[in-house]
Amino acid sequence: YSWFNRWQYWNHHNVREYLSIVESGDLPVSVGICLHTQKEVGFRQLLFGIRTGIDIDAFKQKYSLAPQDYLPSEFETLEQVGLITSGHRIELTILGKMFSDEVIYYLYKREKFK
């Protein structure tokens, strides 16, 4: 998946189907979702950025909310169980990196403005 200009895209998962679509000259996009609000865009950036770390001040300046403001109790839980650390940046711990897909899924499934 990827995103561009407020749209999030998912490509076809089946490799043969993907290749067939590309060879026909079309884009292999299976689903596209428009992110309508700045809050939605910020949340997607949070999900995409958590693997490499998020500078809290820069994020807040761009999206008007700190990453933890989206899901405060979930971020608190992730920190309590040792999956993330926060200070000036939100970072996955070594354990969090091992379970990064699960951390992102946990946050995604609790998104309150779907």
Buried (B, 14 or more C-beta within 10 A) or exposed (E): EEBEEBEBBEBBEEEEEBEEBEEEEEEBBBEEBEBEEEBBBBBBBBBBBBBEBBBBEEBBEEBEBBBBBBBEEBBEBBBEEEBBBBEEBBBBBEEBEEBBEEBBEBBBEEBEEE
